[in-house]
Amino acid sequence: MDENDSAIFKVRLNSEPTDEVTVTLSQPRGAAANSDVTIDTDDSTNGNQDELTFTA
């Protein structure tokens, strides 16, 4: 994906959750890693958290 582009990722669960569902974002390691991409998942600190919205 190019800078400033967006994409839609579809997620399908096998069954209806009985509790909260956690989605973990990560990057590949090694040669496939992209040092230009930042994943900030700590919402208690300043940063660039993004939002994941799931609608059922």
C-alpha positions as CSV (number, residue, x, y, z in Angstrom):
1,M,0.0,0.0,0.0
2,D,1.3,3.5,-0.8
3,E,1.6,6.3,1.7
4,N,-1.8,8.0,2.5
5,D,-3.7,5.1,0.9
6,S,-6.2,3.1,2.8
7,A,-7.4,-0.5,2.7
8,I,-10.3,-2.6,4.0
9,F,-9.5,-5.8,5.8
10,K,-12.4,-8.2,6.5
11,V,-12.4,-10.3,9.6
12,R,-14.7,-13.3,10.1
13,L,-15.1,-15.1,13.4
14,N,-16.1,-18.8,13.5
15,S,-18.8,-18.1,16.1
16,E,-20.4,-15.3,18.1
17,P,-18.0,-14.1,20.8
18,T,-19.1,-14.6,24.4
19,D,-16.6,-12.0,25.6
20,E,-14.4,-9.2,24.2
21,V,-12.3,-10.0,21.2
22,T,-8.7,-8.8,21.0
23,V,-7.1,-8.0,17.7
24,T,-3.3,-7.8,17.8
25,L,-1.5,-5.9,15.1
26,S,2.1,-6.7,14.2
27,Q,4.7,-6.6,11.4
28,P,6.7,-9.4,10.0
29,R,10.3,-9.6,11.2
30,G,13.5,-9.7,9.2
31,A,13.7,-8.8,5.5
32,A,9.9,-8.3,5.2
33,A,9.7,-5.7,8.1
34,N,9.0,-2.1,7.1
35,S,10.8,0.4,9.3
36,D,8.5,3.2,7.9
37,V,5.5,1.6,9.6
38,T,4.7,2.3,13.2
39,I,2.2,0.3,15.2
40,D,1.3,2.1,18.5
41,T,-1.1,0.0,20.6
42,D,-0.5,1.7,23.9
43,D,-3.5,4.2,24.3
44,S,-2.1,5.4,27.6
45,T,0.7,7.3,25.9
46,N,0.8,9.9,23.3
47,G,1.2,8.5,19.9
48,N,-0.5,7.6,16.7
49,Q,-3.1,5.0,17.6
50,D,-5.5,4.1,14.9
51,E,-9.0,2.8,15.2
52,L,-10.4,-0.6,14.3
53,T,-14.1,-0.7,13.8
54,F,-16.0,-4.0,13.5
55,T,-19.7,-4.1,12.7
56,A,-21.8,-7.2,12.9
